[in-house]
Amino acid sequence: MAENRVIQGRYRLLAVIGRGGMGEVWRADDDSLGRQVAVKCFKPMGAHAHNTAALRGMRERFRREARVAAGLQHRGITVVHDFGEEDGTLFLVMELLTGRDLRRLLADNGREPLPLPDVIEIAEQLTAALAYTHGQDVVHRDLKPANIMRSADGTVKILDFGIARLGADLGFTSRLTHAGNPMGSLHYMSPEQIGDDTIDHRTDLYSLGCVLYELITGRRLFEMDDTWPVIVAHRSTAPDPPRALRPELPAAYERIVLDLLAKKPDDRPADAGELGARLAEARRHAAPHGMAESGSLTLATERLPSWTRGITIGSAASTRVPRHSRPARAALLTHSWTGGREVARHHEAAPHDARTAASGDRAAAGRFADGQRLAGLGRWEEAAEVYRAVAEEREQLLGRDHPDALAAHLETATALGELGRHFEAHQICAAVLADRERTLGPDHRDTLSCRHLLACGLRRLGRLEDSRAMACAVAEARARVLGARHAETLATRFEIACVLGQLGKWDQALEVCQEVAAARAEVLGPGHPDTLATRYDVGIGLGRLGRNAEALELYRDLVTARTHTQGADDPETLRARQSLGVSLGRLGRWEDALIEARSVATARARVLGADHPDTLVSRREVAVALGWLGRWAEALSSYHQVAEARERILGAAHLDVLASRTEEAQCLEQLGRSAEAAALHSRVAALRQERAERSR
């Protein structure tokens, strides 16, 4: 299969997103329904590839297994939309998932164990999915971390039901005597699979036990590299108790895992239904002793894994400000991971320097001020180190629970968040929250402020439902303690709008954002930076809902207000003008959109620099407008310049560069330069493949 090939007249292959022994997985456009899907392609191997009778039987078995897979409808199982054959290659069309498989999560976490609340949530979701499939008389037979996906919102899905049997039909085998047997699957095979004995649903339960053991301990059940010792161990070696490696694991969960790993199927739980009941009972007993409930996986002692650092969600109802333009203590709520206003309030409510001076800590106070100056200059790496040193010194001088020590820790978290190190920032905030709840109580203003920051951090980590639940609770508490129109209450309500936007609930997000914008205009004034930031997000919501005429008028007013309060060349003014131009284009006013895009690109180049990402975004908008106006030669020049600049800065294989090169190739096609376009498409495909191989 090749990039841009259309199979069955419907599925346009875009890029390889996975490759294994049985074939490839492509991201594809479903041209009929206007959605993106995953297409898994299989190629018959060995003798099957040349035996007509075998191929005929194989195709029939493929259709049978594909129908079974397509008939499985459960939130914990990947949806199969379609299947077929194209030029001798069999294919399945499935939902396109976002997130990471458990193998990648563990690898990105440095093979460290996952937090226990996460493990328990994963176990419960997998058990529910297996209970459903086993009720349909379907056994997976190849359950392993690589076949389990966790999406950004925490949903766990099992991949590749029926694929293990399809693999055997296509010339692959799960028999351990085969020289090419993959070790990855071997580490999760049940003793009956290894011995080629009768297999039923309990083999999936054994594999689930292997997966949970690895998530809990950070290591595979039998950590050996040679095939034979692993075979022997699965058949006859008792596993090390998980609590020997993870003492904080409640005993009830250890018993469940060890029962799943019983050598004889009859000694395991009878079915997934029984397993689900035991997990529910274990949760009830464990909760009073510190385990989080499923809807609140934000214990103060919880340490989120490092794999969450790379998770990003599409544009939300939030404001991003170019780092170089951020003042040291700006008022915009969405300046940073924490929300700049929240951090500012700590300094207003707790005059650190004065209290610290009274404690004889003038040197630390001076260094704290140095950290603030570094942060104001956008030198977040240095600021983080300064804040960290001050926090440690204040702990020694004043005690761990002293407000100044806790404030320095929160500033450290802020700086780490600015550096994209959200996992570490979340750890610090969670620890500070535990101290504040213990010393100040759950409804103290500073405690609520810390909980707000945690809600923001959860959103940055992709934990959207957890973020929304926490933000709603904080907003309710702040309204009760401070008042419904207090600036901090409005800050949390604005955060709720951000989360709703990222969840795709734009009607609700827009409604909340409009309410916050009106309240801020009344409380803070119409020209206050927080008010203007919220109005910008109202424009985002209007655009997302297709209300582009309203968005255009809002951005016109916003440009006027920004120009009056901050100046025509301020990055925020230019950002509002950029959105105004986009709205013009959405309304089909491409001549006006082109004029605005060129003007903004020129201003951004002067203010931010010719190669600044925002400048390049504006230059791309110029190319888009030229294309819509049919001026393809000029558009090609603009697309090429943007692609060259991005490649020079980001490298040839960066996703933004590849997107720019694809646009350049499409422009070449419009100009009839098909050979050049094909060469560029091939280059992009090769670079995407290299990226995919490096990421495995």
ZAVOPA-835999 format. One record per residue (C-alpha): residue in three letters; x, y, z. Coordinates in steps of 0.2 Angstrom, whole numbers, plus 5000, padded with zeros to 4 digits. Layout:
# ZAVOPA-835999
   code     c1     c2     c3
    ALA      X      Y      Z
...
//
This chain:
# ZAVOPA-835999
   code     c1     c2     c3
    MET   5000   5000   5000
    ALA   5006   5018   4996
    GLU   5002   5035   5003
    ASN   4987   5044   4995
    ARG   4981   5027   4987
    VAL   4962   5025   4988
    ILE   4956   5008   4992
    GLN   4938   5002   4988
    GLY   4935   5019   4981
    ARG   4933   5026   4998
    TYR   4948   5025   5010
    ARG   4962   5037   5006
    LEU   4978   5031   5014
    LEU   4987   5046   5022
    ALA   5002   5040   5033
    VAL   5008   5024   5041
    ILE   5005   5024   5060
    GLY   5011   5007   5064
    ARG   5020   4992   5057
    GLY   5022   4974   5063
    GLY   5025   4956   5057
    MET   5007   4955   5050
    GLY   5006   4971   5040
    GLU   5004   4990   5042
    VAL   4991   5002   5050
    TRP   4987   5017   5041
    ARG   4979   5033   5046
    ALA   4966   5036   5032
    ASP   4952   5048   5026
    ASP   4935   5040   5024
    ASP   4929   5050   5009
    SER   4911   5044   5010
    LEU   4908   5049   5028
    GLY   4921   5063   5030
    ARG   4930   5056   5045
    GLN   4947   5049   5048
    VAL   4950   5030   5052
    ALA   4963   5017   5054
    VAL   4966   5004   5041
    LYS   4975   4989   5045
    CYS   4982   4979   5030
    PHE   4987   4961   5030
    LYS   4997   4952   5018
    PRO   4997   4933   5016
    MET   5013   4925   5020
    GLY   5023   4909   5016
    ALA   5014   4895   5007
    HIS   4997   4903   5009
    ALA   5003   4917   4997
    HIS   5004   4905   4982
    ASN   4991   4892   4986
    THR   4974   4896   4978
    ALA   4964   4884   4988
    ALA   4972   4890   5004
    LEU   4969   4908   4999
    ARG   4951   4905   4996
    GLY   4949   4897   5013
    MET   4959   4910   5021
    ARG   4948   4924   5014
    GLU   4933   4916   5020
    ARG   4940   4914   5038
    PHE   4945   4932   5037
    ARG   4928   4938   5033
    ARG   4921   4927   5047
    GLU   4933   4934   5060
    ALA   4931   4952   5053
    ARG   4912   4950   5055
    VAL   4914   4944   5073
    ALA   4926   4959   5077
    ALA   4913   4971   5069
    GLY   4899   4964   5079
    LEU   4908   4969   5096
    GLN   4901   4985   5102
    HIS   4908   4991   5119
    ARG   4916   5007   5124
    GLY   4932   4996   5129
    ILE   4934   4988   5112
    THR   4940   4996   5096
    VAL   4926   4998   5084
    VAL   4928   4989   5067
    HIS   4919   4999   5053
    ASP   4922   4989   5038
    PHE   4933   4975   5030
    GLY   4938   4969   5012
    GLU   4952   4965   5000
    GLU   4962   4976   4988
    ASP   4974   4968   4976
    GLY   4977   4953   4987
    THR   4979   4963   5003
    LEU   4966   4960   5016
    PHE   4961   4975   5026
    LEU   4951   4980   5042
    VAL   4944   4998   5044
    MET   4943   5003   5062
    GLU   4941   5019   5073
    LEU   4956   5030   5074
    LEU   4961   5031   5092
    THR   4971   5045   5100
    GLY   4982   5041   5115
    ARG   4996   5029   5119
    ASP   4997   5010   5121
    LEU   5002   5003   5138
    ARG   5019   4997   5131
    ARG   5023   5015   5126
    LEU   5016   5022   5143
    LEU   5028   5011   5153
    ALA   5043   5015   5141
    ASP   5040   5033   5142
    ASN   5039   5032   5161
    GLY   5056   5024   5162
    ARG   5049   5007   5166
    GLU   5043   5014   5182
    PRO   5026   5008   5189
    LEU   5011   5017   5185
    PRO   5001   5026   5200
    LEU   4990   5013   5208
    PRO   4974   5023   5205
    ASP   4978   5023   5186
    VAL   4981   5004   5187
    ILE   4965   5000   5196
    GLU   4955   5011   5184
    ILE   4964   5002   5169
    ALA   4960   4985   5177
    GLU   4942   4989   5180
    GLN   4939   4995   5162
    LEU   4948   4980   5154
    THR   4938   4968   5165
    ALA   4922   4976   5159
    ALA   4927   4974   5141
    LEU   4932   4956   5143
    ALA   4916   4952   5152
    TYR   4907   4958   5137
    THR   4917   4949   5124
    HIS   4918   4933   5134
    GLY   4899   4934   5135
    GLN   4899   4935   5116
    ASP   4910   4919   5116
    VAL   4925   4929   5109
    VAL   4942   4926   5116
    HIS   4956   4939   5112
    ARG   4971   4927   5114
    ASP   4984   4940   5112
    LEU   4981   4952   5127
    LYS   4997   4962   5130
    PRO   5002   4981   5134
    ALA   5004   4984   5115
    ASN   4986   4979   5112
    ILE   4979   4991   5125
    MET   4976   5009   5122
    ARG   4973   5023   5134
    SER   4966   5038   5127
    ALA   4969   5056   5133
    ASP   4953   5056   5143
    GLY   4957   5040   5152
    THR   4946   5028   5142
    VAL   4955   5011   5140
    LYS   4952   5001   5124
    ILE   4957   4984   5119
    LEU   4964   4983   5101
    ASP   4964   4968   5088
    PHE   4950   4957   5093
    GLY   4951   4942   5081
    ILE   4968   4947   5074
    ALA   4978   4933   5083
    ARG   4967   4920   5074
    LEU   4969   4930   5058
    GLY   4987   4930   5060
    ALA   4988   4911   5060
    ASP   4977   4911   5045
    LEU   4988   4922   5036
    GLY   5004   4911   5038
    PHE   5009   4917   5055
    THR   5008   4906   5071
    SER   5007   4908   5090
    ARG   5016   4891   5092
    LEU   5032   4893   5102
    THR   5041   4881   5092
    HIS   5041   4893   5077
    ALA   5058   4902   5076
    GLY   5050   4919   5073
    ASN   5039   4919   5088
    PRO   5039   4937   5095
    MET   5045   4938   5113
    GLY   5033   4952   5116
    SER   5018   4941   5116
    LEU   5027   4926   5124
    HIS   5029   4936   5140
    TYR   5009   4937   5142
    MET   5005   4919   5136
    SER   4995   4908   5147
    PRO   5003   4891   5152
    GLU   4989   4882   5141
    GLN   4994   4893   5126
    ILE   5012   4888   5128
    GLY   5008   4870   5129
    ASP   4995   4871   5115
    ASP   4981   4865   5126
    THR   4963   4869   5125
    ILE   4961   4888   5126
    ASP   4945   4897   5133
    HIS   4941   4914   5141
    ARG   4952   4911   5156
    THR   4968   4912   5145
    ASP   4963   4931   5143
    LEU   4962   4932   5162
    TYR   4980   4925   5164
    SER   4986   4938   5151
    LEU   4977   4952   5160
    GLY   4986   4946   5176
    CYS   5003   4948   5167
    VAL   4998   4965   5161
    LEU   4993   4971   5178
    TYR   5008   4964   5186
    GLU   5019   4974   5174
    LEU   5009   4990   5177
    ILE   5010   4988   5196
    THR   5029   4983   5197
    GLY   5036   4991   5182
    ARG   5043   4975   5176
    ARG   5037   4960   5166
    LEU   5031   4944   5176
    PHE   5046   4934   5171
    GLU   5060   4947   5165
    MET   5071   4936   5154
    ASP   5077   4938   5137
    ASP   5078   4920   5131
    THR   5063   4910   5125
    TRP   5066   4894   5135
    PRO   5067   4901   5153
    VAL   5051   4911   5150
    ILE   5042   4896   5144
    VAL   5048   4886   5159
    ALA   5043   4900   5171
    HIS   5026   4902   5164
    ARG   5023   4883   5166
    SER   5031   4880   5183
    THR   5038   4895   5192
    ALA   5028   4905   5205
    PRO   5028   4924   5202
    ASP   5036   4935   5215
    PRO   5022   4943   5225
    PRO   5019   4961   5219
    ARG   5019   4968   5236
    ALA   5037   4963   5238
    LEU   5041   4976   5224
    ARG   5026   4988   5228
    PRO   5023   4988   5247
    GLU   5009   5001   5246
    LEU   4998   4989   5235
    PRO   4983   4984   5245
    ALA   4983   4965   5249
    ALA   4967   4963   5241
    TYR   4974   4968   5224
    GLU   4989   4957   5226
    ARG   4978   4942   5229
    ILE   4968   4946   5213
    VAL   4984   4947   5203
    LEU   4991   4931   5210
    ASP   4974   4922   5207
    LEU   4974   4928   5189
    LEU   4992   4921   5187
    ALA   4987   4904   5193
    LYS   4995   4890   5182
    LYS   4979   4880   5181
    PRO   4964   4889   5173
    ASP   4952   4881   5186
    ASP   4962   4891   5199
    ARG   4959   4908   5191
    PRO   4943   4918   5193
    ALA   4929   4909   5185
    ASP   4926   4923   5173
    ALA   4928   4942   5170
    GLY   4911   4945   5180
    GLU   4918   4937   5195
    LEU   4934   4947   5193
    GLY   4924   4963   5191
    ALA   4915   4959   5208
    ARG   4932   4956   5217
    LEU   4939   4972   5210
    ALA   4924   4982   5216
    GLU   4926   4974   5233
    ALA   4944   4978   5234
    ARG   4941   4996   5229
    ARG   4928   4998   5243
    HIS   4940   4991   5256
    ALA   4955   5001   5250
    ALA   4947   5018   5248
    PRO   4948   5022   5267
    HIS   4966   5018   5267
    GLY   4971   5030   5254
    MET   4966   5024   5237
    ALA   4957   5036   5226
    GLU   4939   5033   5220
    SER   4938   5032   5201
    GLY   4931   5050   5198
    SER   4945   5057   5209
    LEU   4962   5051   5204
    THR   4971   5066   5211
    LEU   4977   5061   5228
    ALA   4990   5073   5235
    THR   5002   5059   5235
    GLU   4999   5053   5218
    ARG   5013   5054   5206
    LEU   5007   5055   5188
    PRO   5019   5046   5175
    SER   5030   5055   5164
    TRP   5021   5048   5148
    THR   5008   5062   5151
    ARG   5020   5076   5147
    GLY   5018   5074   5128
    ILE   4999   5073   5128
    THR   4992   5088   5120
    ILE   4974   5092   5115
    GLY   4968   5103   5101
    SER   4964   5122   5103
    ALA   4954   5125   5118
    ALA   4944   5140   5125
    SER   4960   5147   5132
    THR   4973   5160   5129
    ARG   4991   5158   5124
    VAL   5003   5172   5125
    PRO   5020   5172   5117
    ARG   5032   5169   5130
    HIS   5044   5183   5126
    SER   5029   5196   5128
    ARG   5023   5190   5145
    PRO   5026   5202   5159
    ALA   5033   5196   5176
    ARG   5016   5196   5184
    ALA   5003   5199   5170
    ALA   4985   5198   5174
    LEU   4980   5186   5160
    LEU   4972   5170   5167
    THR   4979   5159   5154
    HIS   4997   5164   5154
    SER   5004   5148   5160
    TRP   5001   5131   5165
    THR   4994   5137   5181
    GLY   4985   5153   5175
    GLY   4995   5168   5179
    ARG   4982   5177   5189
    GLU   4982   5162   5202
    VAL   5001   5164   5205
    ALA   5000   5182   5206
    ARG   4987   5181   5220
    HIS   4999   5171   5231
    HIS   5010   5186   5231
    GLU   4996   5198   5235
    ALA   4989   5188   5249
    ALA   5005   5183   5257
    PRO   5019   5196   5256
    HIS   5033   5183   5256
    ASP   5047   5196   5257
    ALA   5041   5204   5272
    ARG   5037   5188   5281
    THR   5053   5180   5276
    ALA   5063   5196   5282
    ALA   5055   5194   5299
    SER   5061   5176   5299
    GLY   5079   5181   5296
    ASP   5078   5175   5278
    ARG   5082   5190   5268
    ALA   5094   5181   5257
    ALA   5081   5169   5251
    ALA   5069   5183   5249
    GLY   5081   5191   5237
    ARG   5084   5175   5227
    PHE   5065   5173   5226
    ALA   5064   5191   5218
    ASP   5078   5185   5206
    GLY   5067   5170   5201
    GLN   5053   5182   5198
    ARG   5064   5193   5187
    LEU   5070   5178   5177
    ALA   5052   5172   5175
    GLY   5047   5189   5168
    LEU   5060   5187   5155
    GLY   5054   5170   5150
    ARG   5070   5162   5157
    TRP   5060   5148   5164
    GLU   5074   5135   5166
    GLU   5084   5147   5177
    ALA   5069   5152   5186
    ALA   5064   5135   5190
    GLU   5081   5131   5198
    VAL   5081   5147   5208
    TYR   5063   5143   5215
    ARG   5068   5126   5219
    ALA   5083   5131   5229
    VAL   5073   5144   5238
    ALA   5060   5131   5242
    GLU   5072   5119   5249
    GLU   5081   5133   5259
    ARG   5064   5139   5266
    GLU   5059   5121   5271
    GLN   5075   5120   5281
    LEU   5073   5137   5289
    LEU   5055   5139   5291
    GLY   5048   5121   5290
    ARG   5039   5111   5277
    ASP   5022   5118   5280
    HIS   5027   5136   5281
    PRO   5017   5147   5268
    ASP   5033   5154   5261
    ALA   5040   5137   5258
    LEU   5024   5131   5250
    ALA   5023   5147   5239
    ALA   5041   5144   5233
    HIS   5036   5126   5228
    LEU   5021   5133   5218
    GLU   5032   5145   5209
    THR   5043   5130   5204
    ALA   5028   5121   5198
    THR   5023   5136   5187
    ALA   5040   5137   5179
    LEU   5041   5119   5176
    GLY   5023   5120   5168
    GLU   5030   5134   5156
    LEU   5044   5122   5151
    GLY   5031   5109   5147
    ARG   5036   5098   5161
    HIS   5018   5096   5167
    PHE   5020   5079   5176
    GLU   5033   5087   5188
    ALA   5022   5102   5190
    HIS   5008   5091   5195
    GLN   5018   5082   5207
    ILE   5023   5098   5216
    CYS   5006   5105   5216
    ALA   4998   5089   5223
    ALA   5011   5089   5238
    VAL   5007   5107   5242
    LEU   4989   5104   5242
    ALA   4991   5090   5254
    ASP   5000   5101   5266
    ARG   4988   5116   5264
    GLU   4973   5105   5267
    ARG   4981   5098   5283
    THR   4986   5115   5290
    LEU   4973   5127   5283
    GLY   4958   5116   5279
    PRO   4949   5111   5263
    ASP   4940   5128   5261
    HIS   4954   5140   5265
    ARG   4957   5152   5251
    ASP   4975   5146   5248
    THR   4969   5128   5248
    LEU   4956   5132   5235
    SER   4969   5141   5224
    CYS   4980   5126   5224
    ARG   4966   5115   5219
    HIS   4962   5127   5205
    LEU   4980   5125   5199
    LEU   4979   5106   5200
    ALA   4963   5107   5189
    CYS   4973   5117   5176
    GLY   4987   5105   5177
    LEU   4975   5090   5174
    ARG   4969   5098   5158
    ARG   4986   5101   5152
    LEU   4990   5082   5156
    GLY   4974   5077   5145
    ARG   4964   5071   5161
    LEU   4949   5081   5155
    GLU   4935   5073   5165
    ASP   4946   5073   5181
    SER   4950   5092   5177
    ARG   4932   5096   5174
    ALA   4926   5088   5190
    MET   4939   5096   5201
    ALA   4936   5113   5193
    CYS   4917   5112   5196
    ALA   4920   5108   5214
    VAL   4933   5122   5216
    ALA   4921   5135   5208
    GLU   4907   5129   5219
    ALA   4918   5131   5235
    ARG   4925   5148   5229
    ALA   4907   5155   5226
    ARG   4902   5149   5243
    VAL   4918   5156   5252
    LEU   4922   5171   5241
    GLY   4906   5175   5231
    ALA   4900   5171   5214
    ARG   4908   5186   5206
    HIS   4924   5186   5215
    ALA   4939   5186   5202
    GLU   4945   5169   5208
    THR   4928   5161   5206
    LEU   4927   5168   5189
    ALA   4945   5161   5185
    THR   4939   5144   5190
    ARG   4923   5146   5179
    PHE   4934   5151   5165
    GLU   4944   5135   5167
    ILE   4928   5125   5166
    ALA   4925   5133   5149
    CYS   4943   5128   5144
    VAL   4940   5110   5148
    LEU   4922   5110   5140
    GLY   4930   5116   5124
    GLN   4944   5103   5124
    LEU   4930   5090   5127
    GLY   4921   5097   5111
    LYS   4906   5103   5121
    TRP   4907   5120   5112
    ASP   4889   5125   5116
    GLN   4892   5124   5134
    ALA   4910   5131   5133
    LEU   4903   5146   5124
    GLU   4889   5149   5137
    VAL   4901   5148   5152
    CYS   4914   5159   5143
    GLN   4901   5173   5139
    GLU   4895   5173   5157
    VAL   4912   5175   5163
    ALA   4916   5188   5150
    ALA   4901   5198   5156
    ALA   4905   5196   5174
    ARG   4923   5202   5172
    ALA   4918   5217   5162
    GLU   4906   5222   5176
    VAL   4919   5218   5190
    LEU   4936   5222   5182
    GLY   4931   5234   5168
    PRO   4929   5231   5149
    GLY   4947   5235   5146
    HIS   4955   5224   5159
    PRO   4966   5210   5152
    ASP   4956   5196   5160
    THR   4940   5203   5152
    LEU   4949   5204   5135
    ALA   4956   5187   5136
    THR   4939   5180   5140
    ARG   4931   5189   5125
    TYR   4944   5181   5114
    ASP   4939   5164   5119
    VAL   4921   5169   5116
    GLY   4926   5172   5098
    ILE   4935   5155   5097
    GLY   4918   5147   5103
    LEU   4908   5156   5090
    GLY   4920   5151   5076
    ARG   4919   5133   5082
    LEU   4900   5133   5081
    GLY   4901   5141   5064
    ARG   4894   5158   5070
    ASN   4908   5167   5060
    ALA   4899   5183   5057
    GLU   4897   5185   5076
    ALA   4915   5180   5078
    LEU   4920   5193   5065
    GLU   4912   5208   5074
    LEU   4918   5202   5091
    TYR   4936   5202   5084
    ARG   4934   5219   5076
    ASP   4929   5226   5094
    LEU   4943   5216   5102
    VAL   4956   5223   5090
    THR   4950   5241   5094
    ALA   4951   5238   5113
    ARG   4968   5229   5112
    THR   4975   5243   5101
    HIS   4968   5256   5114
    THR   4975   5248   5129
    GLN   4991   5239   5123
    GLY   4995   5247   5106
    ALA   4994   5241   5088
    ASP   5010   5231   5088
    ASP   5007   5221   5104
    PRO   5007   5202   5101
    GLU   4989   5201   5108
    THR   4983   5214   5097
    LEU   4991   5205   5082
    ARG   4983   5189   5088
    ALA   4966   5196   5088
    ARG   4969   5203   5070
    GLN   4975   5186   5065
    SER   4958   5178   5071
    LEU   4949   5193   5062
    GLY   4957   5188   5046
    VAL   4953   5170   5048
    SER   4935   5174   5051
    LEU   4935   5184   5035
    GLY   4941   5169   5025
    ARG   4927   5158   5033
    LEU   4914   5170   5027
    GLY   4922   5169   5009
    ARG   4929   5186   5009
    TRP   4946   5181   5003
    GLU   4952   5197   4996
    ASP   4949   5206   5013
    ALA   4957   5190   5022
    LEU   4972   5192   5011
    ILE   4975   5210   5015
    GLU   4973   5207   5034
    ALA   4985   5191   5033
    ARG   4998   5201   5024
    SER   4997   5216   5036
    VAL   4998   5204   5051
    ALA   5012   5194   5044
    THR   5022   5210   5041
    ALA   5019   5217   5059
    ARG   5023   5200   5067
    ALA   5039   5199   5057
    ARG   5044   5216   5063
    VAL   5039   5213   5082
    LEU   5042   5195   5084
    GLY   5055   5191   5070
    ALA   5053   5183   5053
    ASP   5055   5165   5059
    HIS   5044   5166   5074
    PRO   5030   5153   5074
    ASP   5016   5166   5075
    THR   5024   5175   5060
    LEU   5025   5159   5050
    VAL   5006   5155   5054
    SER   5002   5172   5047
    ARG   5012   5169   5031
    ARG   5003   5152   5029
    GLU   4987   5162   5030
    VAL   4993   5172   5016
    ALA   4996   5157   5005
    VAL   4978   5150   5010
    ALA   4970   5166   5004
    LEU   4980   5166   4988
    GLY   4975   5148   4984
    TRP   4956   5152   4987
    LEU   4958   5166   4975
    GLY   4966   5155   4962
    ARG   4983   5163   4963
    TRP   4992   5147   4964
    ALA   5009   5153   4958
    GLU   5010   5166   4972
    ALA   5003   5153   4984
    LEU   5016   5141   4980
    SER   5030   5153   4984
    SER   5022   5157   5001
    TYR   5020   5139   5005
    HIS   5037   5135   5000
    GLN   5045   5149   5011
    VAL   5035   5144   5026
    ALA   5040   5126   5024
    GLU   5059   5131   5021
    ALA   5058   5141   5037
    ARG   5050   5128   5048
    GLU   5062   5115   5041
    ARG   5077   5126   5045
    ILE   5070   5128   5063
    LEU   5062   5112   5067
    GLY   5070   5099   5056
    ALA   5064   5090   5041
    ALA   5053   5077   5050
    HIS   5044   5088   5061
    LEU   5025   5087   5059
    ASP   5023   5105   5056
    VAL   5036   5104   5042
    LEU   5028   5089   5034
    ALA   5011   5097   5034
    SER   5019   5112   5026
    ARG   5027   5101   5013
    THR   5011   5092   5009
    GLU   5002   5109   5006
    GLU   5016   5114   4995
    ALA   5014   5098   4985
    GLN   4995   5101   4983
    CYS   4999   5118   4977
    LEU   5011   5110   4964
    GLU   4996   5098   4958
    GLN   4985   5114   4956
    LEU   4998   5121   4944
    GLY   4999   5105   4934
    ARG   5017   5100   4940
    SER   5012   5082   4944
    ALA   5030   5075   4944
    GLU   5036   5088   4956
    ALA   5021   5085   4967
    ALA   5023   5066   4967
    ALA   5041   5068   4972
    LEU   5037   5079   4986
    HIS   5023   5067   4992
    SER   5035   5053   4992
    ARG   5048   5063   5002
    VAL   5035   5067   5015
    ALA   5029   5049   5015
    ALA   5047   5043   5018
    LEU   5050   5055   5032
    ARG   5033   5050   5041
    GLN   5039   5032   5040
    GLU   5055   5037   5048
    ARG   5046   5046   5062
    ALA   5035   5030   5065
    GLU   5050   5019   5065
    ARG   5059   5030   5078
    SER   5044   5031   5089
    ARG   5042   5012   5090
//
